[in-house]
């Protein structure tokens, strides 16, 4: 049997091929080798498939409920937040208000209570907008305490009897502001027969709480009121009312000056300067102001000083507000100096009272008017002011014994006592504070002091011919008493006290 021949070596021998490949590879230029290696790596990683495990996808996250330890609510309660909407203060905006819930029925509110909010008011026509608020302007120090919740609460705590009263006082003020907001006329004014003065008083009440055109809660309300005054002034040569201008024009000017002091809206200035000039040129030579702004001294026997202290008091406040706002009108300082001379002229050293048209036994209200006027005119430490303060220290704030004129008396005495400070203020603060809190109606307004009526009712023992009513119109009377009494509760932060 023949032996099988040995197998022939194949040209595809792996060792031979490997040796040939390596020989050729080594003979290649180095740069070509680098290119081949990069191409090889790209091919490897380009064909490599990453195997992923199923990942959990979070489509919604629900935060766990946080438990917060209960604590006392911070006084005073702020008004509920509302949705934003544009108000024509040019670039300034105000907020809309939420539907009004059930009114509070408790006479003494607490911080935990919800402040009622009135129904929304219609948006203003943007074509009547005022200028935007300027940047970086500083508020006059006199108004520094009214600017926000913290400054107001601090002032109430310092001057109002402690933090325990802050929530009650601010709650009452918020309800009054809400009532004013709800009862504003469609044209932006307040009141009926005396729209200029009622609008001025309502705006002063808003501004005393730091509410301007940019207020979230009341900005649109303030804007509408200011716009009504501006439109009225422009139509009547910067005079806000031809009917009893000695009162109405003065109060409206007072409000416009405070608004300008808090906002510096330039569009206000032209009308405001004209309004202040009207007050200055209408002053009698003696320093007083007269009915109808008649400065001709036409009744020397009845009114020897050409005016009376009641009228002059509002005009003095208007000039002081203009001065604080930085208004520059020729004769302003001189008019204030002459007004001081008049106040001194009607003071009686024997009775320690300020008279109405001359020295004598003036009413309780005029005592307060005289003291506050002296303080606003820089003479709060004069013998006249000090003497009248002693007289006023005997006054009482008793709702059950009050009458229609009591709001006027209490308004002035409250400011005078606050500005004087000391034991006078401590005693009067206790006297009026709780009286007003107890007698505020649940919807936020106040009736005629001494009654539950919105309009004064003639007592049966008073003859009709002897029955005199200060504010008789059913649309004026509740606005008048609500604003005057509310500003008493705002006294803690409305103006920085002079004793500071």
Secondary structure, DSSP 8 states (H G I E B T S, - for coil): ----------TT-HHHHHHHHHHHHHHS-HHHHHHHHHHHHHHHHHS---------------------------SS-------EEEEEETTEEEE-----------SS--TTS------------GGG------TT----GGGGGGSSHHHHHHHHHHHTT-GGGHHHHHHHHHHHHHHHHHT--TTS---SS-HHHHHHHHHHHHHHTT--TT-TTTHHHHHHHHHHHHHHHHHTTT-S-SSSHHHHHHHHHHHHHHHHHHH--THHHHHHHHHHHHHHHT--TTS-B-GGG--S---TTT-TTSSBHHHHHHHHHHHHHHHHTT---TTHHHHHHHHHHHHHHTEETTTTEE-SSSSS---HHHHHHHHHHHHHTT-TTSHHHHHHHHHHTT----GGG--TTHHHHHHHHHHHHHHH-HHHHHHHHHHHHHHHHHH--TTS---STTSS-SS----TTS-GGG---SS--TTTHHHHHHHHHHHHHTHHHHS--TT-
